[in-house]
Amino acid sequence: MHALLLMAVLAVAATAKTPRKVPNMPRGWTWPPSVTMKTVGSGCLAALDAAGVAYQRGKPTNKIATPIVLKDMTLGELVLVPLKGKGSYPMDCHLAAAILAVAPALRVLGVSALRFRTLHEYRTVRKNNKKTRILSRHAIGLAMDLFEVAFEDGTILSIEHHWSALDLRLPQVAAVFDGSEAFRTPLTPANDPHDHGDHVHLEAHMRL
């Protein structure tokens, strides 16, 4: 009896010391990419080809199932403008396709460019300024952190300084993403002011 009790205690202790893995892959996704993921990725590339998007296949990148690089950082009539860093900006094809899907609605609002700081970056999620063990969607190429929005009239609005109930243009931009099936609910100064007070976190919504 004592031996069994000791074994049970040791088992519980071992479980408590073992860090629990908290994946954040889209439902049905695996790594390495499954046959289904590769098939869906090929379909995404074909859709970009049909839309006339200028891209090239990206180098193999850890956790990005279908890596691409936009040649001119343009999707439809919408330009993606990096606010930091130089060189290529790899992303999963599905993020590009998702942005392309909402580009017409953004253009109706007069949006000409999305100005971002983070696209792909292999990291975990931060909550309350603390790292977690949850894999960020940035790590799999499906997320973008939007810091500024440029409009056709030359106006550039900062999420940090111009998100306001008095000027609804930035909330309206976020609403386009929120209302699209191609995206998960964006994280904004309105729904997550602590961690997203200065930018809008956008994630392509994958369903296999």
CYANA upper distance limits for C-alpha pairs under 8 A (distance plus 0.5 A):
  1 MET  CA      5 LEU  CA      6.74
  2 HIS  CA      6 LEU  CA      6.63
  3 ALA  CA      7 MET  CA      6.74
  4 LEU  CA      8 ALA  CA      6.77
  5 LEU  CA      9 VAL  CA      6.76
  6 LEU  CA     10 LEU  CA      6.67
  7 MET  CA     11 ALA  CA      6.61
  8 ALA  CA     12 VAL  CA      6.79
  9 VAL  CA     13 ALA  CA      6.70
 10 LEU  CA     14 ALA  CA      6.58
 11 ALA  CA     15 THR  CA      6.74
 12 VAL  CA     16 ALA  CA      6.69
 13 ALA  CA     17 LYS  CA      6.83
 14 ALA  CA     18 THR  CA      6.83
 21 LYS  CA    133 ARG  CA      7.28
 21 LYS  CA    134 ILE  CA      8.24
 22 VAL  CA    133 ARG  CA      6.44
 22 VAL  CA    134 ILE  CA      5.58
 22 VAL  CA    135 LEU  CA      7.82
 23 PRO  CA    133 ARG  CA      8.37
 23 PRO  CA    134 ILE  CA      6.16
 23 PRO  CA    135 LEU  CA      6.29
 24 ASN  CA    134 ILE  CA      6.42
 24 ASN  CA    135 LEU  CA      5.66
 24 ASN  CA    136 SER  CA      7.25
 24 ASN  CA    137 ARG  CA      7.62
 25 MET  CA     29 TRP  CA      6.46
 25 MET  CA     30 THR  CA      7.82
 25 MET  CA    135 LEU  CA      8.08
 25 MET  CA    137 ARG  CA      8.04
 25 MET  CA    140 ILE  CA      8.41
 26 PRO  CA    205 HIS  CA      8.37
 26 PRO  CA    206 MET  CA      6.46
 26 PRO  CA    207 ARG  CA      7.60
 27 ARG  CA    206 MET  CA      7.98
 27 ARG  CA    207 ARG  CA      7.01
 27 ARG  CA    208 LEU  CA      7.33
 28 GLY  CA    207 ARG  CA      8.03
 28 GLY  CA    208 LEU  CA      6.26
 29 TRP  CA     33 PRO  CA      7.53
 29 TRP  CA     34 SER  CA      7.81
 29 TRP  CA     37 MET  CA      7.45
 29 TRP  CA    208 LEU  CA      8.14
 30 THR  CA     34 SER  CA      6.76
 31 TRP  CA     63 LYS  CA      7.24
 32 PRO  CA     63 LYS  CA      8.21
 32 PRO  CA     65 ALA  CA      8.49
 33 PRO  CA     37 MET  CA      6.19
 33 PRO  CA     38 LYS  CA      6.95
 33 PRO  CA     65 ALA  CA      6.43
 34 SER  CA     38 LYS  CA      6.83
 35 VAL  CA     39 THR  CA      6.68
 36 THR  CA     40 VAL  CA      6.63
 36 THR  CA    208 LEU  CA      8.47
 37 MET  CA     41 GLY  CA      6.46
 37 MET  CA     65 ALA  CA      7.72
 37 MET  CA    208 LEU  CA      8.32
 38 LYS  CA     42 SER  CA      6.67
 38 LYS  CA     65 ALA  CA      7.86
 38 LYS  CA     66 THR  CA      8.01
 39 THR  CA     43 GLY  CA      6.89
 40 VAL  CA     44 CYS  CA      6.79
 41 GLY  CA     45 LEU  CA      6.84
 41 GLY  CA     65 ALA  CA      7.85
 41 GLY  CA     66 THR  CA      6.14
 41 GLY  CA     93 CYS  CA      7.58
 41 GLY  CA     94 HIS  CA      8.13
 42 SER  CA     46 ALA  CA      6.75
 43 GLY  CA     47 ALA  CA      6.76
 44 CYS  CA     48 LEU  CA      6.93
 44 CYS  CA     93 CYS  CA      6.77
 44 CYS  CA     94 HIS  CA      6.90
 44 CYS  CA     97 ALA  CA      7.58
 45 LEU  CA     49 ASP  CA      6.72
 45 LEU  CA     93 CYS  CA      7.10
 46 ALA  CA     50 ALA  CA      6.67
 47 ALA  CA     51 ALA  CA      6.74
 47 ALA  CA     97 ALA  CA      8.20
 48 LEU  CA     52 GLY  CA      6.75
 48 LEU  CA     53 VAL  CA      5.83
 48 LEU  CA     97 ALA  CA      7.31
 49 ASP  CA     53 VAL  CA      6.48
 49 ASP  CA     54 ALA  CA      8.44
 51 ALA  CA     76 GLY  CA      8.47
 53 VAL  CA     70 LEU  CA      8.41
 53 VAL  CA     74 THR  CA      8.10
 53 VAL  CA     75 LEU  CA      6.86
 53 VAL  CA     76 GLY  CA      7.70
 54 ALA  CA     70 LEU  CA      6.61
 54 ALA  CA     71 LYS  CA      6.10
 54 ALA  CA     72 ASP  CA      7.43
 54 ALA  CA     74 THR  CA      8.18
 55 TYR  CA     68 ILE  CA      7.08
 55 TYR  CA     69 VAL  CA      6.04
 55 TYR  CA     70 LEU  CA      4.77
 55 TYR  CA     71 LYS  CA      5.49
 55 TYR  CA     72 ASP  CA      8.38
 56 GLN  CA     68 ILE  CA      6.19
 56 GLN  CA     69 VAL  CA      5.94
 56 GLN  CA     70 LEU  CA      7.02
 56 GLN  CA     71 LYS  CA      7.28
 57 ARG  CA     67 PRO  CA      6.67
 57 ARG  CA     68 ILE  CA      4.95
 57 ARG  CA     69 VAL  CA      6.81
 58 GLY  CA     66 THR  CA      8.45
 58 GLY  CA     67 PRO  CA      5.24
 58 GLY  CA     68 ILE  CA      4.68
 58 GLY  CA     69 VAL  CA      6.01
 58 GLY  CA     90 PRO  CA      6.83
 59 LYS  CA     67 PRO  CA      7.31
 59 LYS  CA     68 ILE  CA      8.26
 60 PRO  CA     64 ILE  CA      8.22
 60 PRO  CA     67 PRO  CA      7.37
 61 THR  CA     65 ALA  CA      8.49
 61 THR  CA     67 PRO  CA      7.34
 62 ASN  CA    139 ALA  CA      8.48
 62 ASN  CA    140 ILE  CA      8.08
 63 LYS  CA    139 ALA  CA      7.08
 63 LYS  CA    140 ILE  CA      5.34
 63 LYS  CA    141 GLY  CA      8.23
 64 ILE  CA     91 MET  CA      7.75
 64 ILE  CA     92 ASP  CA      6.35
 64 ILE  CA    139 ALA  CA      7.89
 64 ILE  CA    140 ILE  CA      5.05
 64 ILE  CA    141 GLY  CA      6.01
 65 ALA  CA     92 ASP  CA      7.09
 65 ALA  CA    140 ILE  CA      7.85
 66 THR  CA     91 MET  CA      8.48
 66 THR  CA     92 ASP  CA      5.65
 66 THR  CA     93 CYS  CA      6.16
 66 THR  CA     94 HIS  CA      8.38
 67 PRO  CA     90 PRO  CA      6.67
 67 PRO  CA     91 MET  CA      6.03
 67 PRO  CA     92 ASP  CA      5.18
 67 PRO  CA     93 CYS  CA      6.64
 67 PRO  CA    141 GLY  CA      8.08
 68 ILE  CA     90 PRO  CA      6.10
 68 ILE  CA     91 MET  CA      6.15
 68 ILE  CA     92 ASP  CA      6.55
 68 ILE  CA     93 CYS  CA      6.37
 69 VAL  CA     88 SER  CA      7.03
 69 VAL  CA     89 TYR  CA      6.50
 69 VAL  CA     90 PRO  CA      5.42
 69 VAL  CA     91 MET  CA      7.03
 70 LEU  CA     74 THR  CA      7.41
 70 LEU  CA     89 TYR  CA      8.10
 70 LEU  CA     90 PRO  CA      8.36
 73 MET  CA     79 VAL  CA      6.37
 73 MET  CA     80 LEU  CA      5.78
 73 MET  CA     81 VAL  CA      7.69
 74 THR  CA     78 LEU  CA      6.18
 74 THR  CA     79 VAL  CA      4.94
 74 THR  CA     80 LEU  CA      6.59
 75 LEU  CA     79 VAL  CA      6.84
 75 LEU  CA     80 LEU  CA      8.32
 75 LEU  CA     96 ALA  CA      7.81
 75 LEU  CA     99 ILE  CA      7.74
 75 LEU  CA    100 LEU  CA      5.95
 75 LEU  CA    103 ALA  CA      7.88
 76 GLY  CA    100 LEU  CA      6.73
 76 GLY  CA    103 ALA  CA      7.15
 77 GLU  CA    103 ALA  CA      7.64
 77 GLU  CA    107 ARG  CA      8.18
 77 GLU  CA    112 SER  CA      7.67
 78 LEU  CA    103 ALA  CA      6.64
 78 LEU  CA    107 ARG  CA      8.07
 78 LEU  CA    111 VAL  CA      8.04
 78 LEU  CA    112 SER  CA      5.94
 78 LEU  CA    113 ALA  CA      6.00
 78 LEU  CA    114 LEU  CA      7.96
 79 VAL  CA    112 SER  CA      6.93
 79 VAL  CA    113 ALA  CA      5.04
 79 VAL  CA    114 LEU  CA      6.84
 80 LEU  CA    113 ALA  CA      6.19
 80 LEU  CA    114 LEU  CA      5.51
 80 LEU  CA    115 ARG  CA      6.45
 80 LEU  CA    116 PHE  CA      7.73
 81 VAL  CA    113 ALA  CA      7.18
 81 VAL  CA    114 LEU  CA      6.57
 81 VAL  CA    115 ARG  CA      5.06
 81 VAL  CA    116 PHE  CA      6.68
 82 PRO  CA    115 ARG  CA      6.33
 82 PRO  CA    116 PHE  CA      5.65
 82 PRO  CA    117 ARG  CA      6.27
 83 LEU  CA    115 ARG  CA      6.85
 83 LEU  CA    116 PHE  CA      6.27
 83 LEU  CA    117 ARG  CA      5.68
 84 LYS  CA    117 ARG  CA      6.29
 89 TYR  CA    119 LEU  CA      7.39
 89 TYR  CA    120 HIS  CA      7.51
 90 PRO  CA    119 LEU  CA      8.07
 90 PRO  CA    120 HIS  CA      6.73
 90 PRO  CA    141 GLY  CA      7.61
 91 MET  CA     95 LEU  CA      7.23
 91 MET  CA     96 ALA  CA      7.86
 91 MET  CA    119 LEU  CA      7.45
 91 MET  CA    120 HIS  CA      6.51
 91 MET  CA    140 ILE  CA      8.38
 91 MET  CA    141 GLY  CA      4.91
 91 MET  CA    142 LEU  CA      7.08
 92 ASP  CA     96 ALA  CA      7.49
 92 ASP  CA    140 ILE  CA      7.67
 92 ASP  CA    141 GLY  CA      5.23
 92 ASP  CA    142 LEU  CA      6.31
 93 CYS  CA     97 ALA  CA      6.73
 94 HIS  CA     98 ALA  CA      6.51
 94 HIS  CA    142 LEU  CA      7.50
 94 HIS  CA    204 ALA  CA      7.30
 94 HIS  CA    206 MET  CA      8.30
 95 LEU  CA     99 ILE  CA      6.74
 95 LEU  CA    141 GLY  CA      7.76
 95 LEU  CA    142 LEU  CA      5.63
 95 LEU  CA    143 ALA  CA      7.51
 95 LEU  CA    203 GLU  CA      7.94
 95 LEU  CA    204 ALA  CA      5.75
 96 ALA  CA    100 LEU  CA      6.60
 97 ALA  CA    101 ALA  CA      6.67
 98 ALA  CA    102 VAL  CA      7.23
 98 ALA  CA    182 ALA  CA      5.70
 98 ALA  CA    183 PHE  CA      7.38
 98 ALA  CA    204 ALA  CA      6.55
 99 ILE  CA    103 ALA  CA      6.57
100 LEU  CA    104 PRO  CA      8.39
101 ALA  CA    182 ALA  CA      7.90
102 VAL  CA    106 LEU  CA      6.81
102 VAL  CA    176 VAL  CA      7.53
102 VAL  CA    177 PHE  CA      7.55
102 VAL  CA    180 SER  CA      7.70
103 ALA  CA    107 ARG  CA      6.62
104 PRO  CA    108 VAL  CA      6.90
105 ALA  CA    109 LEU  CA      7.32
105 ALA  CA    176 VAL  CA      7.32
106 LEU  CA    110 GLY  CA      7.09
106 LEU  CA    111 VAL  CA      5.89
106 LEU  CA    112 SER  CA      8.47
106 LEU  CA    173 VAL  CA      7.16
106 LEU  CA    176 VAL  CA      7.49
107 ARG  CA    111 VAL  CA      5.47
107 ARG  CA    112 SER  CA      7.11
109 LEU  CA    169 ARG  CA      8.26
109 LEU  CA    172 GLN  CA      8.45
109 LEU  CA    173 VAL  CA      8.00
110 GLY  CA    151 PHE  CA      5.87
110 GLY  CA    152 GLU  CA      5.94
110 GLY  CA    153 ASP  CA      8.28
111 VAL  CA    149 VAL  CA      7.50
111 VAL  CA    150 ALA  CA      6.44
111 VAL  CA    151 PHE  CA      4.87
111 VAL  CA    152 GLU  CA      6.60
112 SER  CA    149 VAL  CA      8.37
112 SER  CA    150 ALA  CA      6.13
112 SER  CA    151 PHE  CA      5.51
112 SER  CA    152 GLU  CA      5.97
113 ALA  CA    149 VAL  CA      6.53
113 ALA  CA    150 ALA  CA      5.46
113 ALA  CA    151 PHE  CA      7.34
114 LEU  CA    146 LEU  CA      7.19
114 LEU  CA    148 GLU  CA      6.96
114 LEU  CA    149 VAL  CA      5.52
114 LEU  CA    150 ALA  CA      6.95
115 ARG  CA    146 LEU  CA      6.48
115 ARG  CA    147 PHE  CA      6.51
115 ARG  CA    148 GLU  CA      5.41
115 ARG  CA    149 VAL  CA      6.28
115 ARG  CA    150 ALA  CA      7.81
116 PHE  CA    144 MET  CA      7.37
116 PHE  CA    145 ASP  CA      6.07
116 PHE  CA    146 LEU  CA      4.96
116 PHE  CA    147 PHE  CA      5.90
116 PHE  CA    148 GLU  CA      7.27
117 ARG  CA    144 MET  CA      8.32
117 ARG  CA    145 ASP  CA      6.52
117 ARG  CA    146 LEU  CA      7.26
117 ARG  CA    147 PHE  CA      7.28
118 THR  CA    138 HIS  CA      8.26
118 THR  CA    144 MET  CA      6.25
118 THR  CA    145 ASP  CA      5.69
118 THR  CA    146 LEU  CA      8.29
119 LEU  CA    138 HIS  CA      6.68
119 LEU  CA    141 GLY  CA      7.44
119 LEU  CA    143 ALA  CA      6.60
119 LEU  CA    144 MET  CA      5.11
119 LEU  CA    145 ASP  CA      7.09
120 HIS  CA    138 HIS  CA      5.36
120 HIS  CA    139 ALA  CA      6.33
120 HIS  CA    140 ILE  CA      7.62
120 HIS  CA    141 GLY  CA      5.50
120 HIS  CA    142 LEU  CA      8.18
120 HIS  CA    143 ALA  CA      7.64
120 HIS  CA    144 MET  CA      8.02
121 GLU  CA    138 HIS  CA      5.84
121 GLU  CA    139 ALA  CA      5.61
121 GLU  CA    141 GLY  CA      8.19
122 TYR  CA    136 SER  CA      7.97
122 TYR  CA    138 HIS  CA      7.01
122 TYR  CA    139 ALA  CA      4.51
122 TYR  CA    140 ILE  CA      7.97
123 ARG  CA    135 LEU  CA      6.97
123 ARG  CA    136 SER  CA      6.36
123 ARG  CA    138 HIS  CA      7.71
123 ARG  CA    139 ALA  CA      6.25
124 THR  CA    131 LYS  CA      7.13
124 THR  CA    132 THR  CA      6.67
124 THR  CA    133 ARG  CA      6.51
124 THR  CA    134 ILE  CA      5.86
124 THR  CA    135 LEU  CA      4.86
124 THR  CA    136 SER  CA      5.16
124 THR  CA    139 ALA  CA      8.12
125 VAL  CA    131 LYS  CA      6.64
125 VAL  CA    132 THR  CA      6.14
125 VAL  CA    133 ARG  CA      7.64
125 VAL  CA    134 ILE  CA      6.01
125 VAL  CA    135 LEU  CA      6.48
125 VAL  CA    136 SER  CA      5.34
126 ARG  CA    130 LYS  CA      5.69
126 ARG  CA    131 LYS  CA      4.99
126 ARG  CA    132 THR  CA      6.38
127 LYS  CA    131 LYS  CA      7.02
127 LYS  CA    132 THR  CA      7.59
127 LYS  CA    195 ASP  CA      7.20
128 ASN  CA    194 HIS  CA      7.35
128 ASN  CA    195 ASP  CA      6.85
129 ASN  CA    195 ASP  CA      7.76
135 LEU  CA    139 ALA  CA      7.31
136 SER  CA    140 ILE  CA      7.91
137 ARG  CA    141 GLY  CA      6.95
137 ARG  CA    142 LEU  CA      6.03
137 ARG  CA    143 ALA  CA      5.96
137 ARG  CA    203 GLU  CA      7.52
138 HIS  CA    142 LEU  CA      6.36
138 HIS  CA    143 ALA  CA      5.28
138 HIS  CA    144 MET  CA      7.38
142 LEU  CA    203 GLU  CA      6.13
142 LEU  CA    204 ALA  CA      5.93
143 ALA  CA    201 HIS  CA      7.57
143 ALA  CA    202 LEU  CA      5.91
143 ALA  CA    203 GLU  CA      4.85
143 ALA  CA    204 ALA  CA      6.96
144 MET  CA    201 HIS  CA      6.51
144 MET  CA    202 LEU  CA      5.73
144 MET  CA    203 GLU  CA      7.15
145 ASP  CA    199 HIS  CA      6.79
145 ASP  CA    200 VAL  CA      6.22
145 ASP  CA    201 HIS  CA      5.15
145 ASP  CA    202 LEU  CA      6.75
146 LEU  CA    159 ILE  CA      8.34
146 LEU  CA    199 HIS  CA      5.92
146 LEU  CA    200 VAL  CA      5.51
146 LEU  CA    201 HIS  CA      6.78
146 LEU  CA    202 LEU  CA      7.85
147 PHE  CA    158 SER  CA      6.56
147 PHE  CA    159 ILE  CA      5.97
147 PHE  CA    160 GLU  CA      7.93
147 PHE  CA    198 ASP  CA      7.16
147 PHE  CA    199 HIS  CA      5.09
147 PHE  CA    200 VAL  CA      7.07
148 GLU  CA    156 ILE  CA      7.11
148 GLU  CA    157 LEU  CA      6.00
148 GLU  CA    158 SER  CA      4.94
148 GLU  CA    159 ILE  CA      6.23
148 GLU  CA    199 HIS  CA      8.20
149 VAL  CA    156 ILE  CA      6.11
149 VAL  CA    157 LEU  CA      5.84
149 VAL  CA    158 SER  CA      7.17
149 VAL  CA    159 ILE  CA      8.35
149 VAL  CA    170 LEU  CA      8.10
150 ALA  CA    154 GLY  CA      7.23
150 ALA  CA    155 THR  CA      6.29
150 ALA  CA    156 ILE  CA      4.80
150 ALA  CA    157 LEU  CA      6.93
151 PHE  CA    155 THR  CA      5.79
151 PHE  CA    156 ILE  CA      6.80
157 LEU  CA    161 HIS  CA      8.17
157 LEU  CA    162 HIS  CA      6.37
157 LEU  CA    170 LEU  CA      8.07
158 SER  CA    162 HIS  CA      5.84
158 SER  CA    163 TRP  CA      7.78
158 SER  CA    198 ASP  CA      8.42
159 ILE  CA    163 TRP  CA      5.75
159 ILE  CA    170 LEU  CA      7.66
159 ILE  CA    189 PRO  CA      8.44
159 ILE  CA    197 GLY  CA      8.16
159 ILE  CA    198 ASP  CA      5.87
159 ILE  CA    199 HIS  CA      5.81
159 ILE  CA    200 VAL  CA      7.73
160 GLU  CA    197 GLY  CA      6.63
160 GLU  CA    198 ASP  CA      4.37
160 GLU  CA    199 HIS  CA      6.90
161 HIS  CA    198 ASP  CA      8.16
162 HIS  CA    167 ASP  CA      7.98
162 HIS  CA    170 LEU  CA      8.12
163 TRP  CA    167 ASP  CA      7.77
163 TRP  CA    168 LEU  CA      8.21
163 TRP  CA    170 LEU  CA      6.51
163 TRP  CA    171 PRO  CA      7.55
163 TRP  CA    189 PRO  CA      7.95
164 SER  CA    168 LEU  CA      7.06
164 SER  CA    170 LEU  CA      8.39
164 SER  CA    171 PRO  CA      8.40
168 LEU  CA    172 GLN  CA      6.45
169 ARG  CA    173 VAL  CA      6.76
170 LEU  CA    174 ALA  CA      6.84
171 PRO  CA    175 ALA  CA      6.57
172 GLN  CA    176 VAL  CA      6.97
173 VAL  CA    177 PHE  CA      7.55
174 ALA  CA    178 ASP  CA      6.70
174 ALA  CA    186 PRO  CA      7.40
174 ALA  CA    188 THR  CA      8.26
174 ALA  CA    200 VAL  CA      8.14
175 ALA  CA    179 GLY  CA      6.42
176 VAL  CA    180 SER  CA      6.89
177 PHE  CA    182 ALA  CA      8.38
177 PHE  CA    183 PHE  CA      6.53
177 PHE  CA    184 ARG  CA      8.35
177 PHE  CA    185 THR  CA      7.92
177 PHE  CA    186 PRO  CA      7.36
177 PHE  CA    202 LEU  CA      8.23
178 ASP  CA    183 PHE  CA      7.22
178 ASP  CA    184 ARG  CA      7.34
178 ASP  CA    185 THR  CA      5.66
178 ASP  CA    186 PRO  CA      6.57
181 GLU  CA    205 HIS  CA      7.62
182 ALA  CA    204 ALA  CA      6.31
182 ALA  CA    205 HIS  CA      5.77
182 ALA  CA    206 MET  CA      8.11
183 PHE  CA    202 LEU  CA      7.67
183 PHE  CA    203 GLU  CA      6.12
183 PHE  CA    204 ALA  CA      4.92
183 PHE  CA    205 HIS  CA      5.04
184 ARG  CA    202 LEU  CA      7.84
184 ARG  CA    203 GLU  CA      6.15
184 ARG  CA    204 ALA  CA      6.68
184 ARG  CA    205 HIS  CA      5.64
185 THR  CA    202 LEU  CA      8.18
185 THR  CA    203 GLU  CA      8.25
186 PRO  CA    200 VAL  CA      7.03
186 PRO  CA    201 HIS  CA      6.06
186 PRO  CA    202 LEU  CA      5.60
186 PRO  CA    203 GLU  CA      7.45
187 LEU  CA    191 ASN  CA      6.78
187 LEU  CA    192 ASP  CA      6.46
187 LEU  CA    196 HIS  CA      6.95
187 LEU  CA    200 VAL  CA      6.03
187 LEU  CA    201 HIS  CA      5.50
187 LEU  CA    202 LEU  CA      7.48
188 THR  CA    192 ASP  CA      6.09
188 THR  CA    193 PRO  CA      7.22
188 THR  CA    196 HIS  CA      5.96
188 THR  CA    197 GLY  CA      7.19
188 THR  CA    199 HIS  CA      7.03
188 THR  CA    200 VAL  CA      5.22
188 THR  CA    201 HIS  CA      7.22
189 PRO  CA    193 PRO  CA      4.72
189 PRO  CA    194 HIS  CA      8.22
189 PRO  CA    196 HIS  CA      5.89
189 PRO  CA    197 GLY  CA      4.85
189 PRO  CA    198 ASP  CA      7.37
189 PRO  CA    199 HIS  CA      7.71
189 PRO  CA    200 VAL  CA      7.82
190 ALA  CA    197 GLY  CA      8.48
192 ASP  CA    196 HIS  CA      6.03
192 ASP  CA    197 GLY  CA      7.52
193 PRO  CA    197 GLY  CA      4.90
196 HIS  CA    200 VAL  CA      6.81
196 HIS  CA    201 HIS  CA      7.83
